[in-house]
Amino acid sequence: MKSIEIQNLDKLYYTIGEVAEMFEVSRSLLRYWENEFAFLTPRKNRKGDRLFTKENIQQIQIIYNLVKVRGFTLEGAKQELKKEKSNLTEQFNLADRIKDIYARLKALEEKLSS
C-alpha cells in the first residue's frame, strides 16, 4: 500500500475516484466498505457522489491495513476495530508525525550540508 500522509492532504473533500487511486483499490470496494463499516460515512452531494474528508481517508487507511495488509476478514476487522479503534487511530497519527519529523530533519540536513 502507498502510505497516505493525512497531514499532507490539502483539499477539504476528495472524490471516490481520487480515494480509490490513493489506495489502489476499486471504487466498488470503497462503497462495499462503506456498507460494512458503519463509522465510514462520507458526505454526499446532491447528485449522490461521495465526498471523502481527511477523517474518512484515515478510516479507510485503518480498514485497508487490517483487511489488505494484515489479512483480517471483514468480521475480524470489525471486531478488532471495536477493541482497538482508539489505539489504531493513535498509531496512524503517530506514524504520520514521525514521517513529518523525518522529512523535516532531512530538509534541515540538506540545508546544513550546502
OpenMM code with the backbone's topology and positions (N, CA, C; nanometers):
from openmm import Vec3, app, unit

residues = "MET LYS SER ILE GLU ILE GLN ASN LEU ASP LYS LEU TYR TYR THR ILE GLY GLU VAL ALA GLU MET PHE GLU VAL SER ARG SER LEU LEU ARG TYR TRP GLU ASN GLU PHE ALA PHE LEU THR PRO ARG LYS ASN ARG LYS GLY ASP ARG LEU PHE THR LYS GLU ASN ILE GLN GLN ILE GLN ILE ILE TYR ASN LEU VAL LYS VAL ARG GLY PHE THR LEU GLU GLY ALA LYS GLN GLU LEU LYS LYS GLU LYS SER ASN LEU THR GLU GLN PHE ASN LEU ALA ASP ARG ILE LYS ASP ILE TYR ALA ARG LEU LYS ALA LEU GLU GLU LYS LEU SER SER".split()
positions = [
    Vec3(0.0833, -0.1180, 0.0000),
    Vec3(0.0000, 0.0000, 0.0000),
    Vec3(0.0872, 0.1235, 0.0000),
    Vec3(0.0431, 0.2219, -0.0733),
    Vec3(0.1078, 0.3514, -0.0643),
    Vec3(0.0755, 0.4085, 0.0730),
    Vec3(0.1714, 0.4725, 0.1326),
    Vec3(0.1478, 0.5362, 0.2614),
    Vec3(0.0785, 0.6695, 0.2358),
    Vec3(-0.0384, 0.6853, 0.2920),
    Vec3(-0.1137, 0.8091, 0.2746),
    Vec3(-0.0826, 0.8985, 0.3937),
    Vec3(-0.0210, 1.0116, 0.3689),
    Vec3(0.0114, 1.1042, 0.4758),
    Vec3(-0.1027, 1.2040, 0.4887),
    Vec3(-0.1840, 1.1815, 0.5919),
    Vec3(-0.3066, 1.2580, 0.6100),
    Vec3(-0.2784, 1.4079, 0.6199),
    Vec3(-0.1721, 1.4466, 0.6918),
    Vec3(-0.1463, 1.5892, 0.7100),
    Vec3(-0.1062, 1.6569, 0.5798),
    Vec3(-0.0655, 1.5808, 0.4786),
    Vec3(-0.0259, 1.6406, 0.3510),
    Vec3(-0.1426, 1.6537, 0.2532),
    Vec3(-0.2596, 1.6055, 0.2908),
    Vec3(-0.3767, 1.6207, 0.2048),
    Vec3(-0.4247, 1.7647, 0.2172),
    Vec3(-0.4387, 1.8326, 0.1035),
    Vec3(-0.4670, 1.9753, 0.1093),
    Vec3(-0.6101, 2.0134, 0.0728),
    Vec3(-0.6871, 1.9212, 0.0202),
    Vec3(-0.8247, 1.9533, -0.0174),
    Vec3(-0.9196, 1.9202, 0.0985),
    Vec3(-1.0342, 1.9845, 0.0987),
    Vec3(-1.1350, 1.9587, 0.2005),
    Vec3(-1.2065, 1.8264, 0.1715),
    Vec3(-1.2350, 1.8000, 0.0441),
    Vec3(-1.3058, 1.6784, 0.0039),
    Vec3(-1.2356, 1.6119, -0.1137),
    Vec3(-1.2427, 1.4800, -0.1170),
    Vec3(-1.1863, 1.4004, -0.2254),
    Vec3(-1.2955, 1.3117, -0.2823),
    Vec3(-1.2956, 1.2944, -0.4142),
    Vec3(-1.3947, 1.2095, -0.4786),
    Vec3(-1.3594, 1.0632, -0.4550),
    Vec3(-1.4551, 0.9761, -0.4797),
    Vec3(-1.4308, 0.8334, -0.4609),
    Vec3(-1.3208, 0.7849, -0.5556),
    Vec3(-1.3134, 0.8429, -0.6743),
    Vec3(-1.2080, 0.8055, -0.7691),
    Vec3(-1.0699, 0.8413, -0.7171),
    Vec3(-1.0579, 0.9598, -0.6576),
    Vec3(-0.9293, 1.0019, -0.6021),
    Vec3(-0.8868, 0.9124, -0.4862),
    Vec3(-0.9829, 0.8777, -0.4004),
    Vec3(-0.9514, 0.7932, -0.2852),
    Vec3(-0.9162, 0.6520, -0.3318),
    Vec3(-0.9905, 0.6010, -0.4285),
    Vec3(-0.9613, 0.4674, -0.4822),
    Vec3(-0.8201, 0.4637, -0.5405),
    Vec3(-0.7812, 0.5702, -0.6068),
    Vec3(-0.6469, 0.5781, -0.6644),
    Vec3(-0.5393, 0.5838, -0.5554),
    Vec3(-0.5669, 0.6571, -0.4476),
    Vec3(-0.4711, 0.6660, -0.3369),
    Vec3(-0.4369, 0.5280, -0.2813),
    Vec3(-0.5408, 0.4446, -0.2667),
    Vec3(-0.5229, 0.3132, -0.2047),
    Vec3(-0.5062, 0.2004, -0.3069),
    Vec3(-0.5137, 0.2370, -0.4338),
    Vec3(-0.5023, 0.1383, -0.5415),
    Vec3(-0.6048, 0.0261, -0.5257),
    Vec3(-0.7296, 0.0671, -0.5008),
    Vec3(-0.8422, -0.0265, -0.4908),
    Vec3(-0.9535, 0.0237, -0.5821),
    Vec3(-1.0544, -0.0575, -0.6002),
    Vec3(-1.1657, -0.0171, -0.6865),
    Vec3(-1.2653, 0.0694, -0.6097),
    Vec3(-1.3394, 0.1461, -0.6836),
    Vec3(-1.4440, 0.2291, -0.6239),
    Vec3(-1.5502, 0.1418, -0.5587),
    Vec3(-1.5788, 0.0297, -0.6212),
    Vec3(-1.6814, -0.0587, -0.5653),
    Vec3(-1.6387, -0.1143, -0.4296),
    Vec3(-1.5092, -0.1370, -0.4104),
    Vec3(-1.4614, -0.1851, -0.2804),
    Vec3(-1.4835, -0.0779, -0.1734),
    Vec3(-1.4586, 0.0470, -0.2070),
    Vec3(-1.4823, 0.1546, -0.1107),
    Vec3(-1.6312, 0.1655, -0.0768),
    Vec3(-1.7178, 0.1510, -0.1766),
    Vec3(-1.8617, 0.1541, -0.1499),
    Vec3(-1.9021, 0.0354, -0.0622),
    Vec3(-1.8415, -0.0809, -0.0873),
    Vec3(-1.8698, -0.2002, -0.0077),
    Vec3(-1.8266, -0.1790, 0.1371),
    Vec3(-1.7060, -0.1256, 0.1561),
    Vec3(-1.6589, -0.0995, 0.2929),
    Vec3(-1.7493, 0.0013, 0.3624),
    Vec3(-1.8000, 0.0969, 0.2879),
    Vec3(-1.8911, 0.1950, 0.3462),
    Vec3(-2.0160, 0.1250, 0.4013),
    Vec3(-2.0645, 0.0244, 0.3302),
    Vec3(-2.1809, -0.0513, 0.3775),
    Vec3(-2.1470, -0.1414, 0.4956),
    Vec3(-2.0256, -0.1921, 0.5004),
    Vec3(-1.9852, -0.2868, 0.6045),
    Vec3(-1.9416, -0.2201, 0.7348),
    Vec3(-1.8839, -0.1016, 0.7262),
    Vec3(-1.8321, -0.0333, 0.8444),
    Vec3(-1.9160, 0.0923, 0.8683),
    Vec3(-1.9981, 0.0879, 0.9715),
    Vec3(-2.0954, 0.1945, 0.9979),
    Vec3(-2.0302, 0.3306, 1.0221),
    Vec3(-1.9088, 0.3327, 1.0753),
    Vec3(-1.8431, 0.4601, 1.1056),
    Vec3(-1.7904, 0.5304, 0.9814),
    Vec3(-1.7807, 0.4595, 0.8693),
    Vec3(-1.7312, 0.5191, 0.7451),
    Vec3(-1.8493, 0.5813, 0.6704),
    Vec3(-1.8631, 0.7124, 0.6856),
    Vec3(-1.9789, 0.7810, 0.6270),
    Vec3(-1.9350, 0.9072, 0.5529),
    Vec3(-1.8916, 0.8920, 0.4279),
    Vec3(-1.8560, 1.0118, 0.3513),
    Vec3(-1.9813, 1.0948, 0.3224),
    Vec3(-1.9592, 1.2237, 0.3034),
    Vec3(-2.0708, 1.3108, 0.2655),
    Vec3(-2.1120, 1.2782, 0.1233),
    Vec3(-2.2323, 1.3161, 0.0889),
    Vec3(-2.2787, 1.3006, -0.0492),
    Vec3(-2.3348, 1.4334, -0.0960),
    Vec3(-2.3049, 1.4657, -0.2230),
    Vec3(-2.3592, 1.5892, -0.2774),
    Vec3(-2.5008, 1.5629, -0.3296),
    Vec3(-2.5603, 1.6613, -0.3922),
    Vec3(-2.6991, 1.6475, -0.4394),
    Vec3(-2.7157, 1.5363, -0.5418),
    Vec3(-2.6106, 1.5113, -0.6192),
    Vec3(-2.6158, 1.4034, -0.7186),
    Vec3(-2.5945, 1.2661, -0.6554),
    Vec3(-2.5495, 1.2633, -0.5296),
    Vec3(-2.5230, 1.1368, -0.4628),
    Vec3(-2.3773, 1.0936, -0.4710),
    Vec3(-2.2924, 1.1800, -0.5267),
    Vec3(-2.1492, 1.1492, -0.5335),
    Vec3(-2.0892, 1.1562, -0.3941),
    Vec3(-2.0041, 1.0602, -0.3629),
    Vec3(-1.9400, 1.0571, -0.2323),
    Vec3(-1.8242, 1.1567, -0.2271),
    Vec3(-1.8152, 1.2256, -0.1137),
    Vec3(-1.7081, 1.3225, -0.0897),
    Vec3(-1.6402, 1.2839, 0.0404),
    Vec3(-1.5143, 1.2437, 0.0304),
    Vec3(-1.4407, 1.1924, 0.1448),
    Vec3(-1.3561, 1.3022, 0.2086),
    Vec3(-1.3613, 1.3108, 0.3412),
    Vec3(-1.2796, 1.4045, 0.4176),
    Vec3(-1.1484, 1.3358, 0.4575),
    Vec3(-1.0579, 1.4134, 0.5177),
    Vec3(-0.9339, 1.3549, 0.5680),
    Vec3(-0.9639, 1.2471, 0.6720),
    Vec3(-1.0637, 1.2715, 0.7546),
    Vec3(-1.1027, 1.1729, 0.8570),
    Vec3(-1.1502, 1.0433, 0.7912),
    Vec3(-1.2302, 1.0546, 0.6849),
    Vec3(-1.2749, 0.9357, 0.6119),
    Vec3(-1.1570, 0.8602, 0.5527),
    Vec3(-1.0609, 0.9338, 0.5004),
    Vec3(-0.9433, 0.8707, 0.4394),
    Vec3(-0.8621, 0.7981, 0.5462),
    Vec3(-0.8527, 0.8575, 0.6646),
    Vec3(-0.7831, 0.7908, 0.7748),
    Vec3(-0.8575, 0.6621, 0.8139),
    Vec3(-0.9901, 0.6673, 0.8156),
    Vec3(-1.0695, 0.5486, 0.8471),
    Vec3(-1.0454, 0.4391, 0.7431),
    Vec3(-1.0409, 0.4782, 0.6167),
    Vec3(-1.0151, 0.3813, 0.5101),
    Vec3(-0.8752, 0.3234, 0.5245),
    Vec3(-0.7798, 0.4051, 0.5636),
    Vec3(-0.6434, 0.3571, 0.5820),
    Vec3(-0.6388, 0.2498, 0.6917),
    Vec3(-0.7139, 0.2690, 0.7973),
    Vec3(-0.7189, 0.1697, 0.9050),
    Vec3(-0.7833, 0.0411, 0.8543),
    Vec3(-0.8944, 0.0531, 0.7834),
    Vec3(-0.9618, -0.0653, 0.7287),
    Vec3(-0.8691, -0.1374, 0.6315),
    Vec3(-0.8054, -0.0608, 0.5438),
    Vec3(-0.7147, -0.1180, 0.4450),
    Vec3(-0.6030, -0.1967, 0.5131),
    Vec3(-0.5451, -0.1363, 0.6153),
    Vec3(-0.4360, -0.2015, 0.6872),
    Vec3(-0.4821, -0.3336, 0.7487),
    Vec3(-0.5996, -0.3331, 0.8099),
    Vec3(-0.6485, -0.4553, 0.8732),
    Vec3(-0.6815, -0.5632, 0.7708),
    Vec3(-0.7511, -0.5252, 0.6641),
    Vec3(-0.8017, -0.6241, 0.5679),
    Vec3(-0.6957, -0.6639, 0.4658),
    Vec3(-0.6328, -0.5662, 0.4023),
    Vec3(-0.5414, -0.5960, 0.2919),
    Vec3(-0.3997, -0.6282, 0.3379),
    Vec3(-0.3508, -0.5598, 0.4405),
    Vec3(-0.2128, -0.5790, 0.4841),
    Vec3(-0.2036, -0.6918, 0.5871),
    Vec3(-0.2878, -0.6843, 0.6896),
    Vec3(-0.2787, -0.7823, 0.7978),
    Vec3(-0.3627, -0.9069, 0.7730),
    Vec3(-0.4485, -0.9058, 0.6730),
    Vec3(-0.5216, -1.0252, 0.6323),
    Vec3(-0.6452, -1.0601, 0.7143),
    Vec3(-0.7019, -0.9628, 0.7837),
    Vec3(-0.8234, -0.9871, 0.8597),
    Vec3(-0.9417, -1.0079, 0.7651),
    Vec3(-1.0377, -1.0900, 0.8071),
    Vec3(-1.1659, -1.0947, 0.7366),
    Vec3(-1.2412, -0.9677, 0.7745),
    Vec3(-1.3505, -0.9388, 0.7064),
    Vec3(-1.4269, -0.8196, 0.7417),
    Vec3(-1.4804, -0.8293, 0.8842),
    Vec3(-1.5284, -0.9464, 0.9209),
    Vec3(-1.5791, -0.9646, 1.0574),
    Vec3(-1.4669, -0.9495, 1.1590),
    Vec3(-1.3513, -1.0069, 1.1274),
    Vec3(-1.2359, -0.9933, 1.2159),
    Vec3(-1.1923, -0.8481, 1.2291),
    Vec3(-1.1961, -0.7753, 1.1178),
    Vec3(-1.1597, -0.6333, 1.1202),
    Vec3(-1.2581, -0.5539, 1.2054),
    Vec3(-1.3858, -0.5855, 1.1933),
    Vec3(-1.4874, -0.5167, 1.2745),
    Vec3(-1.4627, -0.5404, 1.4228),
    Vec3(-1.4334, -0.6635, 1.4584),
    Vec3(-1.4065, -0.6955, 1.5991),
    Vec3(-1.2813, -0.6246, 1.6480),
    Vec3(-1.1776, -0.6239, 1.5666),
    Vec3(-1.0530, -0.5567, 1.6033),
    Vec3(-1.0772, -0.4073, 1.6215),
    Vec3(-1.1562, -0.3494, 1.5336),
    Vec3(-1.1861, -0.2068, 1.5442),
    Vec3(-1.2641, -0.1756, 1.6712),
    Vec3(-1.3556, -0.2623, 1.7092),
    Vec3(-1.4304, -0.2403, 1.8327),
    Vec3(-1.3361, -0.2388, 1.9525),
    Vec3(-1.2391, -0.3296, 1.9512),
    Vec3(-1.1460, -0.3404, 2.0637),
    Vec3(-1.0413, -0.2299, 2.0613),
    Vec3(-0.9898, -0.1994, 1.9430),
    Vec3(-0.8677, -0.1200, 1.9336),
    Vec3(-0.8797, 0.0089, 1.8532),
    Vec3(-0.9997, 0.0593, 1.8303),
    Vec3(-1.0147, 0.1739, 1.7410),
    Vec3(-0.9298, 0.2937, 1.7831),
    Vec3(-0.9329, 0.3288, 1.9090),
    Vec3(-0.8553, 0.4459, 1.9510),
    Vec3(-0.7057, 0.4191, 1.9388),
    Vec3(-0.6613, 0.2978, 1.9708),
    Vec3(-0.5192, 0.2648, 1.9574),
    Vec3(-0.4749, 0.2676, 1.8117),
    Vec3(-0.5567, 0.2150, 1.7224),
    Vec3(-0.5221, 0.2139, 1.5802),
    Vec3(-0.5123, 0.3561, 1.5258),
    Vec3(-0.6063, 0.4396, 1.5637),
    Vec3(-0.6041, 0.5786, 1.5187),
    Vec3(-0.4796, 0.6490, 1.5704),
    Vec3(-0.4469, 0.6266, 1.6968),
    Vec3(-0.3260, 0.6865, 1.7536),
    Vec3(-0.2007, 0.6396, 1.6804),
    Vec3(-0.1952, 0.5112, 1.6466),
    Vec3(-0.0793, 0.4566, 1.5766),
    Vec3(-0.0610, 0.5240, 1.4411),
    Vec3(-0.1700, 0.5429, 1.3664),
    Vec3(-0.1592, 0.6079, 1.2364),
    Vec3(-0.1199, 0.7542, 1.2516),
    Vec3(-0.1760, 0.8222, 1.3525),
    Vec3(-0.1381, 0.9621, 1.3757),
    Vec3(0.0094, 0.9721, 1.4115),
    Vec3(0.0559, 0.8815, 1.4959),
    Vec3(0.1960, 0.8810, 1.5351),
    Vec3(0.2865, 0.8540, 1.4147),
    Vec3(0.2480, 0.7580, 1.3314),
    Vec3(0.3273, 0.7267, 1.2124),
    Vec3(0.3354, 0.8478, 1.1203),
    Vec3(0.2265, 0.9193, 1.1032),
    Vec3(0.2272, 1.0395, 1.0201),
    Vec3(0.3184, 1.1466, 1.0790),
    Vec3(0.3141, 1.1639, 1.2103),
    Vec3(0.4000, 1.2638, 1.2743),
    Vec3(0.5474, 1.2273, 1.2598),
    Vec3(0.5782, 1.0982, 1.2755),
    Vec3(0.7171, 1.0532, 1.2614),
    Vec3(0.7671, 1.0792, 1.1194),
    Vec3(0.6841, 1.0499, 1.0192),
    Vec3(0.7229, 1.0752, 0.8800),
    Vec3(0.7464, 1.2238, 0.8561),
    Vec3(0.6618, 1.3072, 0.9152),
    Vec3(0.6766, 1.4514, 0.9007),
    Vec3(0.8068, 1.4991, 0.9655),
    Vec3(0.8366, 1.4496, 1.0845),
    Vec3(0.9608, 1.4864, 1.1539),
    Vec3(1.0813, 1.4407, 1.0732),
    Vec3(1.0743, 1.3204, 1.0194),
    Vec3(1.1844, 1.2678, 0.9383),
    Vec3(1.2086, 1.3566, 0.8157),
    Vec3(1.1005, 1.3958, 0.7489),
    Vec3(1.1137, 1.4817, 0.6304),
    Vec3(1.1752, 1.6162, 0.6683),
    Vec3(1.1353, 1.6713, 0.7816),
    Vec3(1.1913, 1.7991, 0.8259),
    Vec3(1.3397, 1.7857, 0.8604),
    Vec3(1.3751, 1.6745, 0.9250),
    Vec3(1.5159, 1.6517, 0.9576),
    Vec3(1.6005, 1.6369, 0.8313),
    Vec3(1.5469, 1.5673, 0.7322),
    Vec3(1.6189, 1.5516, 0.6048),
    Vec3(1.6396, 1.6877, 0.5391),
    Vec3(1.5361, 1.7711, 0.5404),
    Vec3(1.5468, 1.9042, 0.4800),
    Vec3(1.6503, 1.9888, 0.5552),
    Vec3(1.6500, 1.9774, 0.6869),
    Vec3(1.7467, 2.0503, 0.7665),
    Vec3(1.8882, 2.0007, 0.7390),
    Vec3(1.9033, 1.8690, 0.7258),
    Vec3(2.0344, 1.8111, 0.6941),
    Vec3(2.0850, 1.8631, 0.5596),
    Vec3(1.9969, 1.8705, 0.4604),
    Vec3(2.0364, 1.9207, 0.3284),
    Vec3(2.0780, 2.0676, 0.3352),
    Vec3(2.0055, 2.1469, 0.4162),
    Vec3(2.0408, 2.2880, 0.4309),
    Vec3(2.1779, 2.3030, 0.4951),
    Vec3(2.2028, 2.2212, 0.5959),
    Vec3(2.3305, 2.2301, 0.6667),
    Vec3(2.4477, 2.1840, 0.5838),
    Vec3(2.4249, 2.0881, 0.4959),
    Vec3(2.5364, 2.0364, 0.4150),
    Vec3(2.5660, 2.1212, 0.2911),
    Vec3(2.4770, 2.2170, 0.2601),
    Vec3(2.5040, 2.3009, 0.1434),
    Vec3(2.5685, 2.4314, 0.1768),
] * unit.nanometer
topology = app.Topology()
chain = topology.addChain("A")
for resn in residues:
    res = topology.addResidue(resn, chain)
    for name in ("N", "CA", "C"):
        topology.addAtom(name, app.Element.getBySymbol(name[0]), res)
